[in-house]
Amino acid sequence: MIVLSVNGLTKSFLSENILENVTFSISDRDKVGIVGDNGSGKTTLFNLLIKDLSADSGDINFAKNINLSILKQNISYTSDKSVYEECLEVFEKIILLEKEIRELEIEMGNNDLSEEEIHKLFDIYESKRHYFEENNGYSYNSKIRGVLFGLGFLEQDFSKSVNNLSGGQKSRLHLAKILLKPSNLILLDEPTNHLDIESIQFLESYLREYRGSCLIISHDRYFLNAVCNRIFSIENKKLKVFNCGYDEYISRREKDFEVNRHLYEKQQKEISRQKEIIQRFENYGNNRFIKQASSRRKLLDKMDLIENPEIYKNSMKLKLVPEVESGKDVLTISDLSMGFNDKILFDDINLNVYKGDKIGLVGKNGVGKTTLFKIICNNLEAIKGKCDLGARVSIGYYDQEQKTLSNQNTVMDEFWDAYPKMNNFEVRSHLAKFNFFDEDLFKSVGELSGGERARLELLKLMLSKSNFLLLDEPTNHLDIESKEVLENAIVDYSGTVLTISHDRYFLNKVVNKIWYLEEGKITEFYGNYDYFLEKLNEKDEVEEKLISKTEIEKEKKKKKEKEKEERAKKQKLKEIENKIFEIEEKIEICNKDIQNPEIFNDKDKFLQIGEDLSRLIKEKEKLYLEWENYL
């Protein structure tokens, strides 16, 4: 079943087309990823679909009874409610229904009701209860908790006021509400922003199991590959459909590029050949040749020209070259400890960084990754321990928050302030390599998009010629093409790199070591991210096996103790039974003696036997009670 169809969609701004004749359809359970360079029209398409913009032409048709959920990229909202209360809003109807069911239960217990009234109430009750169960009414609390935990919220966060949350936390809360809301089509614009790797993995798993359809704008290639079965690529104002996952899309795109490049070059050769012939004919001056030249010129004018695919490739040129080489030992971390407000982030860390290392630092949000960077850069003092840089080490720091940029400066001034010895031509030339042209040069830094700010920061980093790069989320805000440029530059870089990143695709391509920060400790793994993940899973399996082995040993011990108890119990029962048997024999003897005429006539003996008999019966009763307790 088709849940969304788009036909001939066109949109322009200031007489310039952004999207031209966009046509596609999405079927039930499709997971579609939309990719393209920054400014290609992805968000414009998204806004057209959610009716924040109106199209110049074309149709957008949703299937009937569509329950649509929408996640915009930039969310800002206020609420006096707690995080948990905000999530409960999603289940408002179910919660109200639950209240009505409880009220009906109380009402049906009224003894004054007639039989007819009770039957009527019972029918209403059954109808509401059936709807409640069909809509998982008993599980909404556990569902809320599961999604909040999955997206990185802690138990103590549940009671926090929404107004006291950070921007990233608000975005995650909004995403949680999207996932909790009953829907059959979800539109997501950059859903992995503000998520750590664990939360992204949770989202991947959630969307794979989701029974509806998804349309996802994302620059997270690993995420797209894990979730999407189709890719929509926007290039040159057109949308092209690829019915495959992301990796296959990349392979097909490269093949298409080579085919188109070959066809373009072939056509250009043919055009050049025809122009030469036309020129030759015109030079002859003969009417017959002039007519032939005119005919050929008309054919050329009617030719469907193949566009040069090279013009759509990212022109950004990034080359990282250290000015001087460092020594073998780049960084030594000794007994390093750090924390804030009685919370220890990491404790007694001892690590080494060597020349040529490409290290990825990973871990949940808030564990102290950026704090460690600041200590290394000497911008923050540790509680204990030290970070020693090696000989001839010069640090180049990429700040994910880009605080080194001055919003008041123009792009040119910002760059000139960093490199005042460069002349105007050199400045313009370097900026052009990073796609800053003409009017872009005179924009204020505060006006720049996230991607433009990232490119400016990368340019400054490139020209620093440092031999030890500290990169804090360097792929944030970059489109896929720019990410690939950065990756290739780092791979070719002869210096040393330590990077914080949640971009698993990036980590796979550029790093040869992973530092995993968890519970105040850093564990070092050799290899890329996938290898780290494999080893981490193996570690978890070993731990599970150890736990299982421990549990087995505990069970064996319990079994032995139980068997010992059983043996002791049987032994005790046997002892009690023997005592009962002995007493019963004595009672039988006493009963026989009492019936003896000689004893019956001897008052003292009779009384003594009676006392003995009474005592024995009490002992027997006591033993029987003890015996029953051991059964």
Secondary structure, 3 states (H helix, E strand, C coil): CEEEEEEEEEEEECCEEEEEEEEEEEECCCEEEEECCCCCCHHHHHHHHCCCCCCCEEEEEECCCCCEEEECCCCCCCCCCEHHHHHHHHHHHHHHHHHHHHHHHHHHCCCCCCHHHHHHHHHHHHHHHHHHHHCCCCCHHHHHHHHHHHCCCCHHHCCCEHHHCCHHHHHHHHHHHHHHCCCCEEEEECCCCCCCHHHHHHHHHHHHHCCCEEEEECCCHHHHHHHCCEEEEEECCEEEEECCCHHHHHHHHHHHHHHHHHHHHHHHHHHHHHHHHHHHHHHHCCHHHHHHHHHHHHHHHHCCCCCCHHHHCCCCCCCCCCCCCCCCEEEEEEEEEEEECCEEEEEEEEEEEECCCEEEEECCCCCCHHHHHHHHCCCCCCCEEEEEECCCCCEEEECCCCCCCCCCCEHHHHHHHHCCCCCHHHHHHHHHHCCCCHHHHHCEHHHCCHHHHHHHHHHHHHHHCCCEEEEECCCCCCCHHHHHHHHHHHHHCCCEEEEECCCHHHHHHHCCEEEEEECCEEEEEECCHHHHHHHHHHHHHHHHHHHHHHHHHHHHHHHHHHHHHHHHHHHHHHHHHHHHHHHHHHHHHHHHHHCCHHHHHCHHHHHHHHHHHHHHHHHHHHHHHHHHHCC
